[in-house]
Amino acid sequence: MTISVVINTLNAEKYLEGCLESVKNFDEIIICDMYSTDKTTEIAQKFDCKIVYHEKIGYVEPARNFAISQAARDWIFVVDADEIIPEKLVEFLKNFAQEQEKNNFQYTTVAIPRKNWFFGKFVNGDWAIDRPIRFFKKGSVNWKDEIHLFPKVDGQIFEIPMENEELTMIHYQCASISDLVNKANIYTNFEVKKWIDSYYNFSILSLIFEPFGVFLRMYFRQGGYKDGIHGFILALIRGYLYRFLIIVKIWEYNSRNNAGK
């Protein structure tokens, strides 16, 4: 039983060394780089990683399947360059893989809790903690090329409980508001296509009320108010930036198409 760690990178020097330090005891580390211009590959070389390259496309999903295809081990652990993996989780995943091979693969996949850190602290709200698919028997998980879609899984998924902090990854999601705004602008470009494909209809009312509804949900129902000014700002960004950008970009797309008719 062997495990490959797969990490996709683009100008990841800020957090990569800490990430690699936390996964160095696995059998193989694959770095799939999108032609970084900082010291990302130099850092990877220090940890004896296998480095491969993929064209820069703005988001990770298409490059993720390619990176996984370069791995030579039995199990795959997908890690982001800005994540830290606790020692207890490393031990758990190694033991889990051994047990599944003995038990004829009752589970092929593990969903792992992840706490998200935003410009200085961990937060509440719908950005606080998630549980992505990250560990699996090679060949049992495949990502679609579209952004932020759940991968296709062959077999049963074991979900580590959200409250198990010893087995929770730490994700340094955004170091600053500028980082968050830049990511929002990039990601919403790809989100727009999904919304259009699902026949979303733009209206002035949606532009007025949807961002406000997202803000209310994140700030009050999901506990953003517990984080003080951090929570207030994140709820505003979630509603009045992220959702707002999606809606106005759909309007822009529709306007251009109608102008050409």
Secondary structure, DSSP 8 states (H G I E B T S, - for coil): --EEEEEEESS-HHHHHHHHHHHTTSSEEEEEES--SSSHHHHHHHTT-EEEE----SSSHHHHHHHHHT--SSEEEEEETTEE--HHHHHHHHHHHHHHHHTT-S-SEEE--EEEEETTEE--STTSEE--EEEEETTSEE--SSTT---EE-S-EEE--TT-GGG-EEEEEESSHHHHHHHHHHHHHHHHHHHHHTT----HHHHHHHHHHHHHIIIIIT-GGGGHHHHHHHHHIIIIIIIHHHHHHHHHHHHHHHHT-
